[in-house]
Amino acid sequence: MSRVCEISGKRAQFGNNVSKAMNKTKRRFEVNLIKKRFFIPEEDKWVTLKISTSVLKTINRKGIAAVLKEAKAQEAL
């Protein structure tokens, strides 16, 4: 399974390691992902999501139901 956030779609970015002599080699900036279980009271079930930590902060602030509703609305566009 790829390292992609299931809600925001964040994935690895690419760039360069730059040495003191300005030599450049390719590198990856991985997204900070965690696997987390959430209880959705409207559906009375648990869901397991692989999400980025920034999305986890958003879920803590807005609630899981609101975040999932926004994500579904974004997919529809």
N, C-alpha and C positions, 0 to 999 in steps of 0.2 A: 504494500500500500504506500502511496506516495506521501511525502511530507507536505500536505496542503491543509489549511484550515477549512473545516467543513462549512463554516458560516461566512467568514469574510473572503475566503479564497486566497488568502496570503500564501505565497510560496517562496522558495529560495530565490535570492537575487545573486547576480554575478558581478565580480569586480576584480581588482588586482591587489596582490601583496606588493608593497613598494618598499624596497630596501633603502638603506642610507645612500647607496650608490645609484639610486633611481632605477634599479632593475625591476622589471614588472613580471610577475607570474600570476596566472589565473587562480582565483579562489571563489568559494561560495559563502554567502551570508545566509545561514540557515534561519528559518523562522522558529520562534520559541513556542513549541507545541506541547500540549499536555492532553492526556486522555481523561475525561471527566464524566461522571454520571450525574444526570439531572432528573428530578421528579417533576413531571408535568401534571398538575392537579386537574386541569380541564379534561385531559385524556385518561387520567388515573393510571399512568404508567411511567416507567423509568426509561430514559434514553441515554446511550453512551455516545459522546461526541469527541472528536479530536479537534481541539480548538487552540487558537493562539492565546497567550496570556493577556493580551490587550482586549480580546473579545471576552475573556473571563471577567475582567474589570467592568466591562460594559454590562454583562449579565448581572453582576452583583449590584450595579447601579439601577438598571431598568427592569430586571426580572427576565427569566428565561422565556416566558410566553411572548413578551413584547419583542424580544430579539429574534425569536423564531418567526414571528409574524412579519417583521421587517425583512428578514432574509428571504422568505417566500415571495414577498412583494418585489424584491430586487430581481429574483430569478424570473418572474413573470415579464419583466420589462425587456 
